[in-house]
Amino acid sequence: MSGHHEGVDLTTVAMLRAPAGTELLAALPRYDEAAVLSLGARLRERYPAELVAAALTQARLRERAARRLGPIAYELLWTPDAAQQATRRSVADWRAGRMRAGGVRRVLDLGAGAGGDALALAAVGIDVIAVERDPVVAAVLTANAAVAGAGRIRVVQADVAETAVVEPLLADCDAVFADPARRIAGRRVLDPAGWSPSLRTIGTYAARVRCAAAKVGPGIDHDLLPDGVTAEWVSEHGDVLECALWWGGLRGAAPRSATVLGSSPDATRTLTGTGARAEVRPAGRFLHEPDGAVIRAGLVAEVAVQLDGGLLDPSIAYISTDADVTSPWTTRYAVTDVLPFSVKALRALLRARGVGRLVIKKRGTAVTPEQLRPQLRLAGPREATVVLTRVGRRPYALLVEPLPSR
């Protein structure tokens, strides 16, 4: 991670780590945009203006980072990019737990950023050598390691592409972790060869240790995945957060899997690929929408077979069943109406039901909610959900009712 850091530099980091800066940060209330001017004026009566500005910047960044990391974010220092891109703490904890269970003792963290993943590893008793190229980010990482690293994080400022620096560090580690930068000058880079470090570089280092892991974007094309890894798509509360890659002793039994994080390790579920094939069938009494991690991993057929259901269309991630069955991998709906798609027919049905508020879900159709909604001329006290999709390769509209999990 490198570049301009908008109010965070080596000078401000040093000021904030000095006794006056530590005192000021500890005394700050939660960040409130409406109150920041008056708060700043009061603080400048006691502290230098430069220190107050640096502390208020950190208060704002901590608030942003807390959305991903929770309360620990308020104890750490941040750059704007690090606060925006930090791994969600639940995912970092899950990965650290898996590495701990795999017998990992010391990890070389390539491009460690502000240290979100390094801190999670340290928290489960794993030693970390954290390599970060950017001097400002490395200073922030050093500060965070001192506050919450449990004495287990050693920071090295270096470019992970410099093999002369990295290879001696590998000799002291039994695992590698990397969260490669996937944005260059603010633009997303889709080709893994353009990441920093590149996926190929990560693989080269992974081959030198017993096991390795990497965090990549969940939208990665399956064709871009390197040989010799297993890919695991991870979601929480319906959001697909990342694709975790595993090498060596951390590889799974199947090349692809999906994990849905629960409120505890016992509530977390993992689905592995079996090569299942699902039949295609007409819409039944119940519709199941797979979790995004299942869809990204290409494991919809596995879930359909588990549910004794079928696909509405061979290329669309909706599962149909006649029985009211549940799955940790899907959200289920009761199907009340199935009709070939027609704006006129759908409008008449919704008008007859008194529907004035409509949730529109779609998959496998070019029709957009923005186009459709004004054409339906909704009016009435009721709310409904309609699914626009294909059934047997023909466009259909399914009126459905969300059902609670059980």
C-alpha positions as CSV (number, residue, x, y, z in Angstrom):
1,M,0.0,0.0,0.0
2,S,1.5,3.3,-1.0
3,G,0.7,6.8,-2.1
4,H,-0.6,10.1,-0.6
5,H,-2.3,9.6,2.7
6,E,-4.4,12.8,3.2
7,G,-3.3,14.2,6.5
8,V,-1.3,11.3,7.7
9,D,2.5,11.3,7.3
10,L,5.6,10.4,9.3
11,T,5.5,13.6,11.3
12,T,1.9,13.2,12.4
13,V,2.4,9.5,13.3
14,A,5.4,10.5,15.4
15,M,3.4,13.3,17.1
16,L,0.5,10.9,17.8
17,R,2.8,8.3,19.4
18,A,4.4,10.9,21.7
19,P,3.0,11.3,25.2
20,A,0.9,14.4,24.3
21,G,-0.6,12.6,21.2
22,T,-1.4,9.5,23.2
23,E,-3.1,11.6,25.8
24,L,-5.1,13.5,23.3
25,L,-6.2,10.4,21.4
26,A,-7.3,8.7,24.6
27,A,-9.4,11.8,25.6
28,L,-11.2,12.2,22.2
29,P,-14.9,11.5,22.0
30,R,-16.4,9.5,19.2
31,Y,-16.2,11.4,15.9
32,D,-19.1,13.7,15.2
33,E,-18.9,15.8,12.0
34,A,-21.3,18.4,13.3
35,A,-19.3,19.0,16.5
36,V,-15.8,18.8,15.0
37,L,-15.2,22.5,14.6
38,S,-16.2,23.4,18.2
39,L,-14.2,20.4,19.5
40,G,-11.2,21.5,17.5
41,A,-11.3,25.0,18.9
42,R,-11.5,23.8,22.5
43,L,-8.6,21.3,22.0
44,R,-6.4,24.0,20.4
45,E,-6.5,25.9,23.7
46,R,-4.5,23.1,25.2
47,Y,-2.7,21.4,22.4
48,P,-0.7,22.5,19.3
49,A,-2.9,23.1,16.2
50,E,-0.9,20.5,14.2
51,L,-1.5,17.8,16.8
52,V,-5.2,18.6,17.1
53,A,-5.6,18.3,13.3
54,A,-3.8,15.0,13.3
55,A,-5.9,13.6,16.2
56,L,-9.2,14.7,14.6
57,T,-8.1,13.0,11.3
58,Q,-7.5,9.8,13.3
59,A,-10.9,10.1,15.0
60,R,-12.6,10.3,11.6
61,L,-10.6,7.4,10.2
62,R,-11.2,5.3,13.3
63,E,-14.9,5.8,12.9
64,R,-14.6,4.5,9.3
65,A,-12.4,1.6,10.2
66,A,-14.7,0.5,13.1
67,R,-17.4,-0.4,10.5
68,R,-15.1,-3.3,9.5
69,L,-13.1,-4.0,12.6
70,G,-15.4,-3.1,15.5
71,P,-14.2,-1.5,18.8
72,I,-10.5,-2.4,18.3
73,A,-10.3,0.2,15.5
74,Y,-10.6,3.0,18.1
75,E,-7.3,1.9,19.6
76,L,-5.3,2.0,16.3
77,L,-3.8,4.5,13.9
78,W,-5.0,4.5,10.3
79,T,-4.3,5.9,6.8
80,P,-7.4,6.7,4.7
81,D,-6.8,3.7,2.4
82,A,-6.2,1.3,5.3
83,A,-9.4,2.4,7.1
84,Q,-11.3,1.8,3.9
85,Q,-9.8,-1.5,2.8
86,A,-9.0,-3.3,6.1
87,T,-10.2,-6.9,6.3
88,R,-13.4,-7.2,8.3
89,R,-12.3,-8.5,11.7
90,S,-14.6,-11.5,11.6
91,V,-12.9,-12.7,8.5
92,A,-9.4,-12.0,9.8
93,D,-10.2,-13.9,13.0
94,W,-11.7,-16.8,10.9
95,R,-8.6,-17.0,8.7
96,A,-6.2,-16.7,11.7
97,G,-8.1,-19.5,13.5
98,R,-7.8,-21.7,10.4
99,M,-4.1,-21.1,10.2
100,R,-3.7,-21.8,13.9
101,A,-5.6,-25.0,13.6
102,G,-3.3,-25.9,10.7
103,G,-0.3,-25.7,13.0
104,V,1.1,-22.4,11.7
105,R,3.6,-20.8,14.1
106,R,5.1,-17.9,12.2
107,V,3.7,-16.0,9.2
108,L,5.4,-13.8,6.7
109,D,2.7,-11.1,6.0
110,L,3.4,-9.7,2.5
111,G,2.1,-6.1,2.2
112,A,0.7,-6.0,5.7
113,G,-0.9,-2.5,5.5
114,A,-2.0,-1.1,8.8
115,G,-2.0,-4.6,10.3
116,G,-5.5,-5.8,10.5
117,D,-4.7,-9.4,9.5
118,A,-1.4,-9.3,11.4
119,L,-3.2,-8.4,14.6
120,A,-5.7,-11.2,14.2
121,L,-2.9,-13.7,13.7
122,A,-1.0,-12.4,16.8
123,A,-4.2,-12.6,18.8
124,V,-4.3,-16.4,18.4
125,G,-0.7,-16.8,19.3
126,I,1.0,-16.7,15.8
127,D,4.2,-14.7,15.4
128,V,4.2,-12.4,12.4
129,I,6.9,-10.8,10.3
130,A,4.9,-8.0,8.7
131,V,6.5,-6.5,5.5
132,E,5.2,-3.1,4.2
133,R,6.7,-1.0,1.5
134,D,5.2,2.4,2.2
135,P,7.1,4.2,5.0
136,V,4.0,6.0,6.4
137,V,1.9,2.8,6.4
138,A,4.8,0.9,8.0
139,A,5.0,3.6,10.7
140,V,1.2,3.2,11.3
141,L,1.7,-0.6,11.4
142,T,4.5,-0.3,13.9
143,A,2.3,1.8,16.2
144,N,-0.5,-0.6,15.9
145,A,1.7,-3.6,16.6
146,A,2.9,-1.8,19.8
147,V,-0.6,-1.3,21.0
148,A,-2.3,-4.5,20.1
149,G,0.2,-6.9,18.7
150,A,0.9,-8.9,21.9
151,G,4.6,-8.6,21.2
152,R,4.3,-11.0,18.3
153,I,4.6,-8.6,15.3
154,R,7.9,-7.6,13.8
155,V,7.6,-4.9,11.1
156,V,10.0,-4.7,8.2
157,Q,9.8,-1.8,5.8
158,A,10.6,-3.3,2.4
159,D,9.2,-4.0,-1.0
160,V,7.9,-7.6,-1.2
161,A,9.1,-7.8,-4.7
162,E,12.7,-7.6,-3.5
163,T,13.6,-11.3,-3.2
164,A,16.9,-10.5,-1.6
165,V,15.0,-9.1,1.4
166,V,12.1,-11.5,1.5
167,E,13.9,-14.8,1.1
168,P,15.9,-14.6,4.3
169,L,12.7,-13.8,6.1
170,L,11.0,-16.8,4.6
171,A,13.6,-19.0,6.3
172,D,12.2,-18.0,9.7
173,C,8.6,-18.7,8.7
174,D,6.4,-21.7,8.1
175,A,3.6,-19.8,6.3
176,V,2.9,-16.8,4.1
177,F,-0.1,-14.5,4.0
178,A,-0.7,-11.8,1.4
179,D,-3.5,-9.3,0.8
180,P,-2.3,-7.9,-2.5
181,A,-3.1,-4.3,-3.5
182,R,-5.6,-4.5,-6.3
183,R,-5.9,-0.8,-7.0
184,I,-3.3,1.3,-8.9
185,A,-3.8,5.1,-8.8
186,G,-7.3,4.6,-7.5
187,R,-8.3,2.2,-10.3
188,R,-9.2,-1.5,-9.7
189,V,-6.8,-3.9,-11.4
190,L,-8.5,-7.1,-12.5
191,D,-5.4,-8.9,-13.9
192,P,-3.6,-10.7,-11.0
193,A,-0.3,-10.0,-12.8
194,G,-0.8,-6.3,-12.0
195,W,-1.4,-6.7,-8.3
196,S,1.2,-5.8,-5.7
197,P,2.5,-8.4,-5.0
198,S,1.3,-10.3,-8.1
199,L,-0.5,-13.6,-7.6
200,R,2.5,-15.3,-9.3
201,T,4.9,-13.7,-6.8
202,I,2.7,-14.9,-3.9
203,G,2.7,-18.4,-5.4
204,T,6.5,-18.3,-5.7
205,Y,6.9,-17.5,-2.0
206,A,4.2,-20.0,-1.1
207,A,6.2,-22.8,-2.6
208,R,9.1,-22.0,-0.2
209,V,7.0,-22.6,3.0
210,R,4.8,-25.3,4.4
211,C,1.5,-23.4,3.7
212,A,0.2,-20.1,2.6
213,A,-3.0,-18.0,2.3
214,A,-4.0,-14.9,0.3
215,K,-7.0,-12.6,0.3
216,V,-8.4,-11.7,-3.2
217,G,-11.5,-10.0,-4.4
218,P,-14.6,-12.3,-4.6
219,G,-15.2,-11.4,-8.2
220,I,-12.0,-13.1,-9.4
221,D,-12.5,-15.2,-12.5
222,H,-12.1,-18.9,-11.9
223,D,-9.9,-19.1,-14.9
224,L,-7.4,-16.7,-13.3
225,L,-6.9,-18.9,-10.2
226,P,-3.4,-20.5,-10.2
227,D,-2.8,-24.2,-10.2
228,G,-2.2,-25.8,-6.8
229,V,-4.6,-23.7,-4.7
230,T,-8.0,-24.1,-3.3
231,A,-10.3,-21.1,-3.5
232,E,-12.8,-20.4,-0.7
233,W,-15.5,-17.7,-1.1
234,V,-16.5,-16.1,2.3
235,S,-19.7,-14.3,3.2
236,E,-21.3,-12.8,6.3
237,H,-24.9,-11.6,6.7
238,G,-25.4,-12.1,3.0
239,D,-22.4,-10.0,1.9
240,V,-19.6,-11.8,-0.1
241,L,-16.5,-10.4,1.5
242,E,-13.5,-12.1,-0.3
243,C,-12.1,-15.2,-1.9
244,A,-9.5,-16.8,0.3
245,L,-6.7,-18.8,-1.5
246,W,-4.9,-21.6,0.2
247,W,-1.6,-23.4,-0.6
248,G,0.2,-26.4,0.7
249,G,-0.9,-27.8,4.1
250,L,-3.9,-25.4,4.3
251,R,-5.5,-26.6,1.0
252,G,-8.9,-28.2,1.2
253,A,-10.1,-31.4,-0.3
254,A,-12.0,-29.7,-3.1
255,P,-10.7,-27.0,-5.5
256,R,-13.6,-24.7,-4.5
257,S,-15.6,-24.1,-1.4
258,A,-18.0,-21.6,0.2
259,T,-18.0,-20.5,3.8
260,V,-20.8,-18.6,5.6
261,L,-19.5,-17.0,8.8
262,G,-21.7,-17.4,11.8
263,S,-21.8,-15.6,15.2
264,S,-19.3,-18.2,16.5
265,P,-17.0,-20.8,15.0
266,D,-19.6,-23.5,15.7
267,A,-22.1,-21.5,13.7
268,T,-19.8,-21.1,10.7
269,R,-20.6,-23.5,7.8
270,T,-18.4,-24.6,4.8
271,L,-19.7,-26.2,1.6
272,T,-17.2,-28.0,-0.6
273,G,-17.6,-28.9,-4.3
274,T,-18.6,-32.5,-5.1
275,G,-19.1,-32.2,-8.8
276,A,-22.9,-32.5,-8.3
277,R,-25.2,-32.1,-11.3
278,A,-28.7,-30.7,-10.7
279,E,-31.7,-31.3,-12.9
280,V,-33.8,-28.5,-14.4
281,R,-37.4,-28.4,-13.4
282,P,-40.4,-26.1,-13.5
283,A,-41.1,-23.7,-10.6
284,G,-42.4,-25.6,-7.6
285,R,-44.0,-24.4,-4.3
286,F,-40.8,-23.0,-2.9
287,L,-37.9,-20.9,-4.3
288,H,-34.4,-20.9,-2.8
289,E,-31.9,-18.1,-3.4
290,P,-28.3,-19.4,-2.7
291,D,-25.9,-17.3,-0.6
292,G,-23.5,-15.2,-2.8
293,A,-20.5,-17.2,-1.7
294,V,-22.2,-20.4,-3.0
295,I,-22.9,-18.7,-6.3
296,R,-19.4,-17.3,-6.6
297,A,-17.9,-20.7,-5.9
298,G,-20.0,-22.3,-8.5
299,L,-21.7,-24.7,-6.0
300,V,-25.4,-24.0,-6.7
301,A,-25.8,-27.6,-8.0
302,E,-24.5,-29.0,-4.7
303,V,-27.1,-27.1,-2.8
304,A,-29.9,-28.1,-5.2
305,V,-29.0,-31.8,-4.7
306,Q,-28.9,-31.4,-0.9
307,L,-32.4,-29.9,-1.1
308,D,-33.7,-32.6,-3.5
309,G,-34.5,-29.6,-5.7
310,G,-33.9,-28.5,-9.3
311,L,-32.7,-25.4,-11.2
312,L,-35.2,-23.2,-12.9
313,D,-32.7,-22.7,-15.7
314,P,-29.3,-24.4,-16.1
315,S,-27.4,-21.2,-15.9
316,I,-29.3,-19.3,-13.2
317,A,-28.8,-19.5,-9.4
318,Y,-32.4,-20.2,-8.3
319,I,-33.4,-23.5,-6.9
320,S,-37.0,-24.8,-6.8
321,T,-38.5,-27.4,-4.5
322,D,-41.9,-28.8,-3.8
323,A,-41.2,-29.5,-0.2
324,D,-40.6,-26.8,2.5
325,V,-37.0,-27.6,3.2
326,T,-34.4,-25.3,4.7
327,S,-30.7,-24.9,4.1
328,P,-27.9,-22.7,5.7
329,W,-26.9,-21.9,2.2
330,T,-30.1,-20.3,0.9
331,T,-32.9,-17.8,1.6
332,R,-36.3,-19.4,0.9
333,Y,-39.5,-18.1,-0.4
334,A,-43.0,-19.5,-0.8
335,V,-44.2,-19.2,-4.4
336,T,-47.7,-17.9,-4.7
337,D,-47.9,-17.2,-8.5
338,V,-46.0,-18.2,-11.6
339,L,-46.7,-16.4,-14.9
340,P,-44.8,-15.9,-18.2
341,F,-43.4,-12.4,-18.0
342,S,-45.7,-9.7,-19.3
343,V,-45.9,-6.2,-17.9
344,K,-49.6,-6.2,-18.5
345,A,-50.3,-9.5,-16.8
346,L,-48.0,-8.6,-13.9
347,R,-49.6,-5.2,-13.5
348,A,-53.1,-6.8,-13.4
349,L,-52.1,-9.4,-10.8
350,L,-50.5,-6.8,-8.5
351,R,-53.5,-4.5,-8.9
352,A,-55.8,-7.3,-7.9
353,R,-53.7,-8.0,-4.8
354,G,-53.6,-4.3,-3.8
355,V,-49.8,-4.1,-4.0
356,G,-48.4,-0.6,-3.6
357,R,-44.9,-1.5,-2.5
358,L,-42.9,-4.0,-4.5
359,V,-39.5,-5.6,-4.0
360,I,-38.1,-6.6,-7.4
361,K,-35.4,-9.4,-7.5
362,K,-33.9,-10.4,-10.9
363,R,-31.5,-12.9,-12.3
364,G,-31.1,-13.9,-16.0
365,T,-33.2,-11.1,-17.5
366,A,-32.4,-7.8,-19.1
367,V,-35.4,-6.1,-17.5
368,T,-34.4,-3.7,-14.8
369,P,-36.4,-2.6,-11.7
370,E,-35.9,1.0,-12.8
371,Q,-37.6,0.3,-16.1
372,L,-40.3,-2.0,-14.8
373,R,-41.5,-0.2,-11.7
374,P,-43.1,2.9,-13.3
375,Q,-44.8,0.6,-15.9
376,L,-46.6,-1.3,-13.1
377,R,-48.4,1.8,-11.8
378,L,-48.4,0.4,-8.2
379,A,-51.2,1.4,-5.9
380,G,-52.5,-0.2,-2.7
381,P,-51.7,-0.9,1.0
382,R,-49.8,-4.2,0.5
383,E,-46.2,-5.2,-0.1
384,A,-45.0,-8.0,-2.3
385,T,-41.9,-9.5,-3.8
386,V,-41.5,-10.5,-7.4
387,V,-38.7,-12.5,-8.9
388,L,-37.9,-11.9,-12.6
389,T,-36.0,-14.8,-14.1
390,R,-36.1,-17.6,-16.6
391,V,-37.9,-20.9,-16.3
392,G,-37.0,-23.4,-19.0
393,R,-35.2,-20.6,-20.9
394,R,-38.4,-18.5,-21.0
395,P,-38.8,-15.2,-19.1
396,Y,-41.1,-15.6,-16.1
397,A,-42.3,-13.5,-13.1
398,L,-42.7,-15.3,-9.8
399,L,-44.6,-13.7,-7.0
400,V,-43.1,-14.9,-3.7
401,E,-43.3,-14.5,0.0
402,P,-40.1,-14.4,2.1
403,L,-40.0,-17.2,4.8
404,P,-38.2,-17.0,8.1
405,S,-35.2,-19.2,8.7
406,R,-35.8,-22.0,11.1
